[in-house]
Amino acid sequence: MSPTGAPTGAPKLSQGQQGEFLTTSAGARLHDTDHSLKAGERGPTLLQDHHLREKVMHFDHERIPERVVHARGYGAHGTFVGYGTATNVCMAGFLGDGVETPVFVRFSTVLGSRGSADTVRDTRGFATKFYTQEGNFDLVGNNIPVFFIQDGIKFPDVIHAGKPHPDREIPQAQSAHDTFWDFVSTHTEATHHVMWNMSDRGIPRSYRTMEGFGVHTFRLVNAEGATALAKFHWKPKLGVHSLVWEEAQMAGGFDPDFHRRDLADAIESGAYPQWELGLQIMPDTPQQTFEGIDLLDPTKIVPEELAPVQPVGLLTLNRNPQNYFAETEQVAFHLGNLVPGIDVTDDPLLQARLFSYLDTQLTRLAGPNFNQIPINRPHVPVNDMLRDGFHQQAVHAGVAPYRPNTLDGGNPFVAKAQDRPLVEVAQPLPRAVKVREAPKSFADHYTQPRLFWQSLSPVEKEHLVAAFTFELGKCYEQAIKERELLVLANVDPVLCAEVAKGLGLPVPAKAKLKKVTPSPALSQVGQTWPTDG
Ligand code: HEM
């Protein structure tokens, strides 16, 4: 520990906490911070009291907007060490054998506000910033491997449906559930994600016992320029564990900070949590499908029996943040923060995310210079041509932030192709017709939810049925419950019948069921999928 009580290795204390005496923000020594300046003992208070005005002004502006989603979160620092096993498919330096990279991870719930409880039934965020020698790489994932929607243009809709009711501002998890179930019963592509949410995965025991998933398919490039498609997985060394519903309710009551306390305590006591990073690798074919599964559809997984998760490195979280606001609140993740060797695909959900994070951070962090905030700064030199703007920290040298220039000796220089291979893959693009529609291959909404149901043990099935019954039971609208029962009937008749019994409603007529033909490979996937860490 340092003399200030900060853990060794923590960043140096910055302005406002150095020197012997209390000062104004401009460094003038203060002799009294307890009494305002008045015209006589009984006032009035004088406008000329700069310290009073500065102190109150600053306090008045301490709050910034919370994230529009994932507002409640908790972070930790750590390291990532590559195994070198991925170098044949990916040239990213941080995956090299023994290469150690500092990281910051932020775990979160999705729907609750900053002050909500940790143990609610929800998806969890698992966002990692790797401060690599090639710039920052952000892996912005969740603890559930699929998403509710297939196109980012629906993101505002699904979040509007899941957030607290607009009239009473009461969260879905505690009151009426009509908008959430209205949305998911009318958007059957959400069924797979909902099945995971209603399973025990929706109420993790601890952040330390959660899996993480990049969800989308990414494109990897090796040093020869050969490409492969890949999905990212985090596997917790402690295994995957969940609470049961009663535990989640009780924990939320007696300790709404249950998960953040658990993580901070574990790290403080030296029980550093660890996750292995793994990759599922699929060939980069023109169709971008694998065993009949559309790899651009974020509502689908690739079963691990068909593409095993291959370990490529180890994450260890070993240092708590020194200041929640400076680090956990101000961290800004973005899927576009990529390093050479890792590229995006045309997944329409991913494509919309590429816009959304930059856009929202412009407001949340007040201006375009948020990458200069200490937690967001890369650990390599930055030589960009971005200038000025709110909260500019840099004092830029030179007169010519443009290229080419003849005034600053040509600086900034760009890397020559032989120094740094570009990520872009030189593939001629077929001329595309502009359409507003989904690919036909996105239409099967039930095969994978059914496989998920079949993979559960009897007690896990019981929990899932209980969760559907409890949550749907909170809907006021009978028609919504009936529509969701039809969705469940398409997944599995037993699941539907059990939930219908719990709700006291009849099972929907068989004639209404949708006919789907699953891909042949999926019909061979056995009871072990999805695997447990
Ligand atoms: C925040 C994951 C889809 C918009 C986050 C965070 C995570 C996450 C982990 C929290 C980041 C943090 O801790 O600061 C995901 C995953 C998605 C997904 C895994 C789907 C696979 C989307 C989509 C959009 C979106 C489709 C919009 C089109 C946002 C926004 C934030 C956010 C605006 C707040 C960011 C900030 O204020 O810094 N997301 N998200 N997300 N996400 Fe997503």
Residues whose N, C-alpha, C, O or C-beta is under 5 A from the ligand:
A	BS01	HEM	R67 V68 V69 H70 G73 R106 S108 G125 F126 A127 V140 G141 N142 F147 G152 F155 V215 V331 A332 F333 L349 A352 R353 S356 Y357 T360 R364
